[in-house]
Amino acid sequence: MRVLGIETSCDETAVAIYDSRDGLLSHLLHSQISLHAQYGGVVPELASRDHICKLLPLTKEVLKKARCAWSDLRGIAYTQAPGLMGALLVGATFGRALGYALAIPTLGINHLEAHLLAPFLEENHPKFPFLALLVSGGHTQLIQVEAVGEYKLLGETLDDAAGEAFDKVAKLLGLPYPGGPILSKLAQEGCPGIFEFPEPMRKNKELNFSFSGLKTAVLQAWEKSLKTEQIKKDIAYAFQKTVVDALISKTMLALEKNKLNNVVVAGGVSANTLLRKKMDALSLRMGLSVFYPRLEFCTDNAAMVAYTGCYYLDRGISDKNLKIQVKARGSLL
């Protein structure tokens, strides 16, 4: 089955084609970073308008790259949740209309599930069951994955997600948009031991996370400092280390509690260099197998949507009526 995947949940317009036999045939992504940078964050109305302008040209280019005609498509998968309502509606409406015109099935995808399954785009992919650490701008969750569609939530953030904390701390340090990746890069120039922040919920044996208190500690440290560029780098280093240590600690606890030895780290924050370094060290220490999406598939993308859609569409699961439904806060579980 050959499936067109569409991702328009936030500030990236992405299209991909996945074939159940031949794998990923082509994928393209247009980022809106330059569009939103002057505002210091994503402007939903501008995001939606840009998706409208870019979606059809990207789709035509993806088809051309894959040497695929419209008539070769056997299904369409689009991001249904979660995300910005207007942005989601652009992709959903385009996908449903195209499916109707081509008389092929369509399916709305929760892109959190697509993130979990992104490592399956690789030749070396995990075996079930596995523990998933899903870390993104809006979600930080530990999920036990028994099979595709069989998920058990083990723990989640009680306040800010890890990616959200990165963005907020970047903003209070005066870093430009997009703040999280810039903060991570800045942290590489920081000095160890200059600032130390307590690891959130370190002594708590539950599998939940909390990052709002850490954000407050960083704010207080910054306000009391001389606010030099080096201090900014040192605070970024200490903040990133603390977040990563918290993610590693809870992952290790979840593995021990649930007797799992396969781990998937997915979502935008899974691209973080320090997190990968410490997770790899954990895998050596505990004899684990750890899997990540390739860097280009860590953030929102259509390849993972196309793969997830292909899995379900190939099994006869599709939209059952013409009603278009999107959800800003669609839960995976």
C-alpha positions as CSV (number, residue, x, y, z in Angstrom):
1,M,0.0,0.0,0.0
2,R,1.3,3.5,-0.9
3,V,0.2,6.2,1.5
4,L,0.6,10.0,1.4
5,G,1.3,11.5,4.8
6,I,0.4,15.1,5.7
7,E,1.6,17.0,8.8
8,T,0.4,20.5,9.6
9,S,0.0,20.5,13.4
10,C,2.1,23.6,14.1
11,D,4.8,25.5,12.3
12,E,6.0,22.9,9.8
13,T,4.3,21.9,6.6
14,A,5.4,18.4,5.8
15,V,4.4,15.8,3.2
16,A,5.8,12.2,2.6
17,I,5.0,9.0,0.7
18,Y,5.5,5.6,2.4
19,D,5.1,2.3,0.7
20,S,4.3,-0.8,2.8
21,R,6.7,-2.8,0.6
22,D,9.4,-0.3,-0.4
23,G,9.5,1.9,2.7
24,L,9.8,5.7,2.6
25,L,9.9,6.9,-1.0
26,S,10.1,10.7,-0.4
27,H,9.5,13.4,2.2
28,L,9.7,17.1,2.3
29,L,9.3,19.7,5.1
30,H,8.9,23.5,5.0
31,S,9.8,25.2,8.3
32,Q,8.1,28.5,9.3
33,I,10.8,29.6,11.7
34,S,11.7,32.7,9.7
35,L,8.0,33.6,9.5
36,H,7.5,33.5,13.3
37,A,10.9,34.6,14.5
38,Q,10.0,38.3,14.5
39,Y,7.1,37.6,16.9
40,G,9.2,35.4,19.3
41,G,6.8,32.4,18.9
42,V,4.3,30.8,16.6
43,V,1.4,33.0,15.5
44,P,-1.5,30.5,14.8
45,E,-3.2,32.5,12.1
46,L,0.1,33.0,10.1
47,A,0.9,29.4,10.5
48,S,-2.5,28.3,9.0
49,R,-2.1,30.7,6.1
50,D,1.3,29.5,5.3
51,H,0.2,25.8,5.4
52,I,-2.4,26.7,2.8
53,C,0.2,28.2,0.5
54,K,2.8,25.5,0.9
55,L,0.8,22.2,1.1
56,L,-0.2,21.6,-2.5
57,P,3.2,22.6,-4.0
58,L,5.0,20.3,-1.5
59,T,2.6,17.5,-2.3
60,K,3.3,17.8,-6.0
61,E,7.1,17.9,-5.4
62,V,6.9,14.8,-3.1
63,L,5.0,12.9,-5.8
64,K,7.6,13.9,-8.4
65,K,10.5,12.8,-6.1
66,A,8.9,9.5,-5.6
67,R,8.1,9.1,-9.3
68,C,4.5,8.6,-8.2
69,A,1.3,9.6,-9.9
70,W,-1.9,10.7,-8.0
71,S,-3.4,7.4,-9.2
72,D,-0.6,5.4,-7.5
73,L,-1.8,6.5,-4.0
74,R,-3.9,4.0,-2.1
75,G,-4.5,6.0,1.1
76,I,-3.9,9.3,2.8
77,A,-2.9,9.9,6.4
78,Y,-3.0,13.3,8.0
79,T,-2.4,14.7,11.5
80,Q,-5.6,15.0,13.4
81,A,-4.3,15.8,16.8
82,P,-2.8,17.4,18.9
83,G,-1.9,20.8,17.6
84,L,-3.1,24.3,16.6
85,M,-6.8,24.0,15.5
86,G,-6.4,26.1,12.4
87,A,-3.2,24.4,11.3
88,L,-4.7,21.0,11.8
89,L,-7.8,21.9,9.8
90,V,-5.7,22.8,6.8
91,G,-4.0,19.4,6.6
92,A,-7.2,17.5,7.5
93,T,-9.3,19.3,4.9
94,F,-6.7,18.9,2.2
95,G,-6.3,15.2,3.0
96,R,-10.0,14.4,3.2
97,A,-10.8,16.3,0.0
98,L,-7.9,14.7,-1.9
99,G,-9.0,11.2,-0.6
100,Y,-12.6,11.9,-1.8
101,A,-11.4,13.1,-5.2
102,L,-9.2,10.0,-5.7
103,A,-11.8,7.7,-4.1
104,I,-9.2,6.3,-1.6
105,P,-9.4,5.9,2.1
106,T,-8.1,8.5,4.6
107,L,-7.2,8.4,8.2
108,G,-6.6,11.0,10.9
109,I,-3.4,10.3,13.0
110,N,-2.5,11.3,16.5
111,H,1.0,12.5,15.9
112,L,2.1,11.5,19.4
113,E,1.6,7.9,18.2
114,A,3.5,8.8,15.1
115,H,6.4,10.0,17.2
116,L,6.4,6.7,19.1
117,L,6.6,4.7,15.8
118,A,9.1,7.0,14.1
119,P,12.0,4.6,14.9
120,F,10.3,2.0,12.7
121,L,11.2,4.0,9.7
122,E,14.7,2.7,10.3
123,E,16.0,-0.7,9.2
124,N,17.2,-1.3,12.8
125,H,14.0,-0.8,14.8
126,P,12.8,-1.9,18.2
127,K,10.9,-5.1,19.1
128,F,7.8,-5.1,21.2
129,P,7.4,-4.6,24.1
130,F,9.4,-1.5,24.8
131,L,9.4,1.6,27.0
132,A,8.9,4.9,25.2
133,L,10.2,8.2,26.6
134,L,8.2,10.7,24.6
135,V,9.7,14.2,25.1
136,S,8.5,17.2,23.1
137,G,7.4,20.8,23.4
138,G,4.0,19.8,24.7
139,H,4.5,16.3,26.2
140,T,6.8,14.4,28.5
141,Q,5.5,10.9,29.0
142,L,6.7,7.4,29.9
143,I,4.7,4.8,27.9
144,Q,4.8,1.0,27.9
145,V,4.2,-0.1,24.3
146,E,3.0,-3.7,23.9
147,A,2.2,-3.4,20.2
148,V,1.0,-0.8,17.7
149,G,-2.1,0.7,19.3
150,E,-1.5,-1.0,22.7
151,Y,-0.2,1.7,25.1
152,K,-0.1,2.1,28.8
153,L,0.8,5.4,30.4
154,L,3.3,5.0,33.2
155,G,4.1,8.6,34.0
156,E,3.9,12.1,32.7
157,T,4.7,15.7,33.5
158,L,2.6,17.4,36.2
159,D,3.2,20.8,34.7
160,D,5.6,22.0,32.0
161,A,6.8,19.5,29.4
162,A,10.6,19.2,29.0
163,G,10.6,21.0,25.6
164,E,8.3,23.6,27.0
165,A,10.7,24.2,29.9
166,F,13.6,24.6,27.4
167,D,11.6,27.2,25.5
168,K,10.5,29.1,28.6
169,V,14.0,29.2,30.1
170,A,15.5,30.3,26.7
171,K,13.0,33.2,26.7
172,L,13.8,34.3,30.2
173,L,17.5,34.3,29.3
174,G,16.7,36.5,26.3
175,L,17.4,33.9,23.6
176,P,15.7,34.3,20.2
177,Y,13.1,32.0,18.7
178,P,13.2,29.0,18.5
179,G,14.6,29.1,22.0
180,G,15.0,25.4,23.0
181,P,17.6,24.4,20.3
182,I,19.5,27.6,20.8
183,L,19.7,27.0,24.6
184,S,21.0,23.5,24.0
185,K,23.7,24.8,21.7
186,L,24.6,27.5,24.2
187,A,24.9,24.9,27.0
188,Q,27.8,23.3,25.2
189,E,29.9,26.4,26.0
190,G,28.9,26.4,29.7
191,C,31.2,25.4,32.6
192,P,30.2,22.5,34.9
193,G,29.7,23.3,38.6
194,I,29.1,27.0,38.4
195,F,25.4,26.6,38.9
196,E,23.6,23.6,40.3
197,F,19.9,23.1,40.3
198,P,18.0,20.4,42.3
199,E,16.7,17.5,40.1
200,P,12.9,17.7,40.2
201,M,11.2,14.8,42.0
202,R,14.5,13.0,42.5
203,K,13.3,11.3,45.7
204,N,9.8,10.6,44.5
205,K,9.5,7.0,43.4
206,E,6.5,7.7,41.1
207,L,7.2,8.0,37.4
208,N,5.9,11.5,36.9
209,F,7.9,14.6,36.0
210,S,7.8,18.2,37.0
211,F,9.8,21.1,35.5
212,S,8.0,24.3,36.6
213,G,10.0,24.5,39.9
214,L,13.3,24.1,38.0
215,K,12.2,27.0,35.7
216,T,11.7,29.2,38.7
217,A,15.1,28.2,40.2
218,V,16.7,29.3,36.9
219,L,14.9,32.6,36.9
220,Q,16.0,33.3,40.4
221,A,19.6,32.4,39.6
222,W,19.6,34.6,36.5
223,E,18.1,37.6,38.3
224,K,20.7,37.5,41.0
225,S,23.6,37.1,38.6
226,L,25.7,39.7,36.7
227,K,23.9,38.6,33.5
228,T,27.0,38.2,31.4
229,E,27.2,36.0,28.3
230,Q,29.3,33.4,30.1
231,I,26.8,33.3,33.0
232,K,24.1,32.7,30.5
233,K,26.0,29.8,29.1
234,D,26.7,28.4,32.6
235,I,23.0,28.6,33.5
236,A,22.1,26.9,30.3
237,Y,24.6,24.1,31.0
238,A,23.2,23.5,34.5
239,F,19.6,23.7,33.4
240,Q,20.0,21.2,30.5
241,K,22.0,18.8,32.7
242,T,19.2,18.9,35.3
243,V,16.5,18.2,32.8
244,V,18.4,15.4,31.2
245,D,19.2,13.8,34.6
246,A,15.5,13.9,35.5
247,L,14.6,12.2,32.3
248,I,17.2,9.5,32.7
249,S,16.3,8.9,36.4
250,K,12.7,8.3,35.7
251,T,13.4,6.2,32.6
252,M,15.7,4.0,34.6
253,L,13.1,3.6,37.4
254,A,10.4,2.7,34.8
255,L,12.6,0.1,33.3
256,E,13.3,-1.5,36.7
257,K,9.6,-1.4,37.7
258,N,8.3,-2.9,34.5
259,K,11.2,-5.2,33.7
260,L,11.8,-3.9,30.1
261,N,15.0,-3.7,28.3
262,N,14.1,-2.0,25.0
263,V,13.8,1.8,25.0
264,V,12.5,4.3,22.4
265,V,13.3,8.0,22.9
266,A,11.1,10.1,20.6
267,G,9.8,13.6,20.1
268,G,11.6,16.9,19.5
269,V,13.8,16.7,22.6
270,S,15.0,13.3,21.5
271,A,17.4,15.2,19.2
272,N,19.2,16.7,22.3
273,T,22.8,15.6,22.2
274,L,23.3,15.3,25.9
275,L,20.1,13.2,26.3
276,R,21.4,10.8,23.7
277,K,24.8,10.6,25.2
278,K,23.5,9.9,28.7
279,M,20.9,7.4,27.4
280,D,23.6,5.6,25.5
281,A,25.7,5.4,28.6
282,L,22.6,4.1,30.5
283,S,22.1,1.4,27.9
284,L,25.7,0.2,28.3
285,R,25.4,0.2,32.1
286,M,22.0,-1.7,32.1
287,G,22.4,-3.8,29.0
288,L,19.6,-2.0,27.1
289,S,18.7,-1.6,23.5
290,V,18.0,2.1,22.8
291,F,16.4,3.4,19.6
292,Y,15.9,7.0,18.3
293,P,14.4,8.4,15.2
294,R,17.0,9.9,12.9
295,L,17.4,13.6,13.6
296,E,15.2,14.8,10.8
297,F,12.4,12.7,12.1
298,C,12.6,13.8,15.8
299,T,10.5,16.9,15.3
300,D,7.1,17.0,13.6
301,N,7.3,15.4,10.1
302,A,5.2,13.6,7.6
303,A,7.3,10.5,7.2
304,M,6.2,9.2,10.6
305,V,2.6,10.1,9.8
306,A,2.7,8.3,6.5
307,Y,4.2,5.2,8.2
308,T,1.6,5.1,11.0
309,G,-1.2,5.7,8.5
310,C,0.1,3.0,6.3
311,Y,0.1,0.5,9.2
312,Y,-3.6,1.2,10.0
313,L,-4.9,1.7,6.4
314,D,-3.3,-1.6,5.3
315,R,-5.4,-3.3,8.0
316,G,-8.6,-1.7,6.8
317,I,-8.9,1.0,9.4
318,S,-9.9,4.4,8.0
319,D,-12.2,7.4,8.4
320,K,-15.8,6.1,8.4
321,N,-17.7,9.3,7.3
322,L,-17.1,12.6,5.6
323,K,-17.0,14.5,8.9
324,I,-13.7,16.4,9.5
325,Q,-12.6,16.3,13.1
326,V,-9.4,17.7,14.6
327,K,-8.4,18.1,18.2
328,A,-6.1,20.6,19.8
329,R,-5.4,18.3,22.8
330,G,-5.9,14.8,21.4
331,S,-4.6,12.3,24.0
332,L,-2.8,9.2,22.8
333,L,-4.2,7.1,25.7
